[in-house]
C-alpha cells in the first residue's frame, strides 16, 4: 500500500492544496487550518463558524502556497482565488480583485485578539483585519471575519486524546515493530496537547478503495472526487479492500518509494521504528458537506447531492454517532516520536489492534 495523496487546508472550509510531500508536527501538517472564517450576525455581532455544510459557497475558493525569495523558498503566504460559479460571470471591480494573499505567519502584535469557540473547545485568536473581512464578505454574500490561531491553543476533547502507551508486534515488513502510542511531551517542550482549527484531531486518513465503493453506490458510477472528503492523507494498494481502515489502529509509514532504494527509517535489519507510526483512534463521521457541488458552490442535485444518503445504509458504524456515516479515520496529537515524511509514493501499512 502507498500514500497517493497529501492535502493541507490553510484556511478552514476552503478548497485544499495537494502536496507532493509534507512534514508533520504536533498539530498535523504545517500551516493546516491555522485560519478560519466566521459569519458575523447583523445587529448582534454574534459569530457563527463557517463550514462547507452550512456555507457551500466556500467550495468556490481555491488556495495555493506562495514561496518566499530567500534561499530556502519556504511558504510565506497563501493565495486565495475566488473561482465563481461555473457558467456565471464574475464581477471583477479591479485588477487581481478575485485573488487575495494572506501571510502565513502574520505579526500578531498588530492584530486584535478575540475569543473563539469551535466544537466546545474555546481559544484566543486574532482578527486579520478589515481588508480580508471585506474581501471574503463580498464573495460569500455575508458579513465575514477571518481569524488566525496565532499563539492560541484549543484543548483536545474526548476520545481524540492520545491513548495510553501500549506495545504491539506485527509481522511482514514491519516485523518486531515496537509501537509506543504516545509521548507526553513534544520536542518543543509543550506537554499539553492542543489543536489549531482542525475539528477534533490534527490529521484525517482515507483510502482510495473506500472511495471506489462510494462511486459504485451512485447511479451510473457518478464521479465523486476524494477532495469532497477533505483528507490529509490518502492511501491505496493491492490487498486492501473498501473500509479496511475501519479496523486499523495504526498506519506505519515507510521511508521509501518505488524510486528510492534507501529507506531512511530502516535500521539495517529490515525493521521499522516507532517513529514511523501514526495512531488512528477515531472515526470521521460525515455531514451534508459531501453533497456540495464544487462547480456551483451550492448543494448538489441528483447523484451529486446524494453522496451522504448513499452512505447511510451501512456506513453508520460508529456507536457514538449512530445517525452519521463514517468515511476515514482520525489521527490524534502527533507526538515527538513520529519523524517520517509524508510523501506521495511512500509505502505504508495499516495495522489492526
Helices and strands as residue ranges (DSSP letters): E 2-8, E 17-19, E 21-22, E 24-25, E 28-29, E 35-40, E 47-49, G 56-60, E 61-67, E 75-82, E 99-103, G 108-110, E 113-118, E 121-127, H 130-140, E 144-148, E 154-155, G 158-160, G 172-174, E 194-195, E 203-207, H 208-217, G 219-221, G 226-229, E 233-236, G 244-247, E 248-253, G 274-276, E 277-285, G 288-291, E 292-293, E 298-299, G 302-305, H 307-312, G 319-321, E 326-331, E 342-343, E 348-352
